[in-house]
């Protein structure tokens, strides 16, 4: 076990798979007690058990991030179970692809703005923005009680640049970027740091269907100067840095981890 997060307590949303699961593993491997949450109880419990088997400290709670009462209960339970809250990693999110068709078809049918339904737009904004707002809102008082903390918000390169589809997703990730900057200014006096992380094209369960399509994979790979897709580990290590005291002078920043996409 490492010591980069020794004596810290973290909440990680979206912790059942992909970036969230790997972030929970890395936090625990560096000494943090981790409360991981997700809507998928089976996978979430499995990740918590893997962490415990490896010698770490973790618990799982099922959570719908748009439920404010659930956030209140989660923060209270985390403080009761582990004594405090130092880190919040807001990782839970949705892509906005239609759930009514097969995933490969959905990747091909991601609409432009005039094809986005209000229901779809609102759902993406609710999970990716409102859920993150609620987590931040209810973590702040607990972090004040702990003497400060670090809030890590997963945005995307889609919060920085545009593309040919996915307008709702772009809007949500752009909102995350600016919300983080506002929070960083407003709560610096509380010793609460807020930073956003902007992944590029990462191989995760969310991107699996798209990356299985040759035309999508080739287009994204050609846009990535480093010549490979990222792994959840690549993003988790960025989150680990922001959670640790190594980033103590860093707030309101955008940590871009994209293989060079936004610089090309």
N, C-alpha and C positions, 0 to 999 in steps of 0.2 A: 504494500500500500504506500502511495506517495503522501506528501504532506502539503501540497499547494493549496488545498481547501480544508486544512485541518481545523476542526472545531466550528466549521460553518454548516448551516442548515439550508437546504435548497428545495424549492418547488420547481419541478420540470413538467410542463404540460405537453401533451402529445407524446408522452413517454413510452407508448407501447411499441413503437416501431420507428424505423428511419432515423432521422436526425435526433428526435427526442429521446429515443431509446439509447442511442450511442452517447448522447450528452449525459444522460442519467448514469450510464456506466462509467464514463470518464470522471464525472464529479465524485462518485462514490470511490473510485480507485484512488483519488487524490485526497480522501479523508472526509468528505462531506457526508452528512446524513441527508438522504434524498427522499422526498415525497414526490412520487411520480404519478401523473394522472392521465387519463385518456377515456374515450368512450368505449374502447375495446377492453373489457375486463379480462378476458382470457389471455391476451397477449401482454397486457400490463402486469398482471400477476406473475406471468412467466419471467418478464424482465426483472421484476423485484426479487424473485426467487434466485435468478442467476446472479444478481448482485450480492445477495446474502451468501450464496454458496461460494463466491469468490472472496469472501471475507469483508464485504462492505456492509453498510447500513442503509436499508431502503424499505419503504412501505408504498403500497399502491392504493389509490382511491379512484373510483369511477367518477368522471366529471364531464358535464356539459358546460363548456366555458362561457356560454351566454346566459347561464343561470346565476344571477347575482347572489341569491341566498346560498347557493352551493359554494361560491367563492368565500363568503363569510365563514361558513362552516369549515371549509378546507384550511383557511389560514388559522382559525382557532384550534383545529385539531393538530395542525403542524406544530404550533407553539406548545400545545399541551403535551404532545408526544415527544418532541425533541428540544423544547425549552425556548426556542427563538426562531426567527426567520432572517437569514442574511442575503439570500439569493433567490431571485425569481427568473426563470427562463421561460418566456412566453413562446412556445414552439408550436403549439397546436394550430392547425390551419387547414384550409381546403383550397382546391385548385379552381373550382367552379365548373368543372366538366359535368355534363348532364348525367344524372344517375339512372336515367330511363333507357339508355342504350348501352351496348357493350363498350368496354373501356377503349378498345382500339378504334371503334367508330367514333366515340366521343372525342378522341384526340384529333381526328380529322375534321370534326364538326364544331370545333371551338369557334363561336361566332364573333363577328365584328360587332361594333356598337349597335347597329340597327337590328341585329339579330338576338341581342341579349334580352331576356325577359326580366321584368321587374322582380319577380320571385327569385330568380337566380342571382341578380345583382344584390338584393337585400340579404340573401343567405350568405354570400361570400363576405359582404361587409360585416355581417353580424358575427361570424366566427373569427375572421381575420383581424377585425378592428374592435368591435364592441367587446368581444371576449378578452382581448388584450388590455383594453381600457379597464375592464372590471378587475382583472387580476392586478394590474398596476395600482388601481385605486385602493384595493383592500390589502395589498402588501405593504403600502407605505406606512400606515400606523404601526404595523408590526416591526418594520425595519427601524422606525424611529425608536421604538422600545429597545431594539438591539443595538442602538448607537450608530446605525447606518446600514447600507447594503448596496447591492448591485442588481439592477434590473436589465435583463438582456432580451431584446425584442427581435424576433426573426422577421426580417423583411425579405428582400429578394433583389436581384438585379432588375427585376420588373418594377421595383420602386424607384429606379434611377433612370432607366431607358424604356422606350416603347417597343412594341412588336406588332405583328400582323393580326393578332387576335387576343382574347382574354382581357378585355377592357376592365371587367369587374375586378379581376385579380390584380391588374396593374394599379387600379384606383385604391384597392385595399392596402397594397404594399407601399404605395406612396404615402398613404395616411399614416402607416406605421412609422415610416422614416421621420416625418415632421412631428408626429405626436411624441416620439422619443426625444427629439431636440427640445420641444417645449417642456417636457417633464424634467429633462436634465437641468434646464435653467431654473425651473420653479422649485426643485428639491435639492439643489446643490447645498443649500444651507443646512439641510437635514443629513448631510453626508451620504446621500443616496445618489448613486451614479446610474445613469441610463444610457445605454448604447444600442445601436441597431446592427444586426448582422445581415449581410446581403449575399446569399449563396447564388452561384451561377447554376449550371446544369449539373445536378447531382443525381446519381443512381439511387433512388429510394422507391418504396412501394408506390408513392404518388406519381413518379415519373416512369414507372416500369412499362406501362402500356404505350406511352409515346415513344420511348427509346427502343421499343420492340419494332417500331415501324422504320424501315430503312430510310425513307425520305426525311423523316424527322430526325433520326439519329445522325444522318450525314450532314444535315443542315446545321445542327447544333454543334457537332464535332468540328466542322469547318470554321465555326465562329469562335472556337476556343483555342487560343494560341498555344497553350500547354499540351494540346493534343490528346486529352483524356477527359472523361467526365469525373466530377468530384465524387467522393465517398462521404457517407455520414460522418466518418471519423474526421475528415478535413474540417467540417463545420463545427463538430463537437470540440475540437481543440481550440478553435477561436472562441467558443463560448467559455471554455475552461479558463482561458486567459482573462476574459472580461469578468469572470466570477472571482478570480483570485486578486490578491492584493498587489500583484505585479502590474495591474492596470489602474492603480489607485489615483493616477492623475488624468484619467481618461473618462470623459463624459460628453454626451451629445455627439459622439463620433459615429461614423459609418464604417464598419469593418467589412470590406468587400472581399469575398473569397470565391473567385469565379474563374480561375484559370486564365485570366487576362481578357475575358470577353468584353468588359466595358472599357478596356484601354486600346482595343484593336480598331 
